[in-house]
Amino acid sequence: MQCHRIEELIELLQPEWLKDQELNLLQFIVKLAQEAGYEGKLEDLTDDVLIYHLKMRNSGKEEQIPGLKKDQEDDFKTAILRARGIIE
């Protein structure tokens, strides 16, 4: 795992964990995994699941995942032309 991902996870984790201070770290991670809908074994939980869940945890159901908005095209024709490399 790269250092910047660890720093990002800790930065996102700290304010949310402070809201549930009575939980230990493992209990809090289990809670996040359940909220995210993760059903696998805890040892297989990826940092990506935690990072994206923490980023989206306090947002509305209709909000887009960070990083996807830049790729959004409102016009289907423009999206196709961009995907085929015809326009920039």
C-alpha positions as CSV (number, residue, x, y, z in Angstrom):
1,M,0.0,0.0,0.0
2,Q,1.3,3.4,-0.9
3,C,1.9,6.1,1.8
4,H,-0.6,8.6,0.3
5,R,-3.4,6.0,0.5
6,I,-2.7,5.4,4.2
7,E,-2.7,9.2,4.8
8,E,-5.9,9.6,2.9
9,L,-7.6,6.8,4.8
10,I,-6.5,8.2,8.2
11,E,-7.6,11.7,7.2
12,L,-11.1,10.4,6.3
13,L,-11.3,8.0,9.2
14,Q,-10.5,10.4,12.0
15,P,-13.4,12.8,12.0
16,E,-15.9,10.0,11.5
17,W,-14.4,7.8,14.2
18,L,-14.6,10.8,16.6
19,K,-18.4,10.7,16.2
20,D,-18.4,7.0,17.5
21,Q,-15.6,7.2,20.1
22,E,-17.0,4.5,22.2
23,L,-16.1,1.9,19.5
24,N,-12.6,0.5,19.1
25,L,-11.0,0.6,15.7
26,L,-12.0,-2.8,14.6
27,Q,-15.6,-2.3,15.7
28,F,-15.7,1.0,13.7
29,I,-14.3,-0.7,10.6
30,V,-16.9,-3.4,10.9
31,K,-19.6,-0.8,11.2
32,L,-18.3,1.0,8.0
33,A,-18.1,-2.2,6.1
34,Q,-21.7,-3.0,7.0
35,E,-22.9,0.5,6.0
36,A,-21.1,0.1,2.7
37,G,-22.9,-3.2,2.1
38,Y,-19.7,-5.3,2.2
39,E,-20.5,-9.0,2.8
40,G,-17.1,-10.6,2.5
41,K,-14.6,-11.6,5.1
42,L,-13.2,-8.7,7.0
43,E,-9.6,-9.5,6.1
44,D,-10.5,-9.1,2.4
45,L,-12.0,-5.6,2.9
46,T,-10.0,-3.2,0.7
47,D,-8.9,0.3,1.5
48,D,-10.9,1.4,-1.6
49,V,-14.1,0.3,0.0
50,L,-13.3,2.3,3.2
51,I,-12.1,5.3,1.3
52,Y,-15.1,5.7,-1.0
53,H,-17.5,4.9,1.8
54,L,-16.0,7.5,4.0
55,K,-16.1,10.0,1.2
56,M,-19.7,9.4,0.5
57,R,-20.9,8.6,4.0
58,N,-22.5,12.0,4.8
59,S,-23.6,12.8,1.3
60,G,-27.0,12.5,-0.3
61,K,-28.2,9.4,-2.2
62,E,-28.2,11.3,-5.4
63,E,-24.6,12.7,-5.2
64,Q,-22.0,11.4,-7.5
65,I,-18.9,9.5,-6.4
66,P,-15.9,11.8,-6.3
67,G,-13.8,11.4,-9.4
68,L,-16.7,10.4,-11.7
69,K,-18.1,13.9,-12.3
70,K,-15.1,14.9,-14.4
71,D,-15.9,12.0,-16.8
72,Q,-19.6,12.8,-17.0
73,E,-21.1,13.8,-20.4
74,D,-24.6,15.2,-20.4
75,D,-24.9,14.7,-24.2
76,F,-24.8,11.1,-25.5
77,K,-23.5,12.1,-28.9
78,T,-20.6,14.0,-27.3
79,A,-19.8,11.1,-25.1
80,I,-19.6,8.7,-28.0
81,L,-17.4,11.1,-30.1
82,R,-15.1,11.6,-27.1
83,A,-14.9,7.8,-26.4
84,R,-13.9,7.2,-30.0
85,G,-11.3,9.9,-29.9
86,I,-12.9,12.1,-32.6
87,I,-13.2,15.1,-30.3
88,E,-11.1,16.1,-27.2
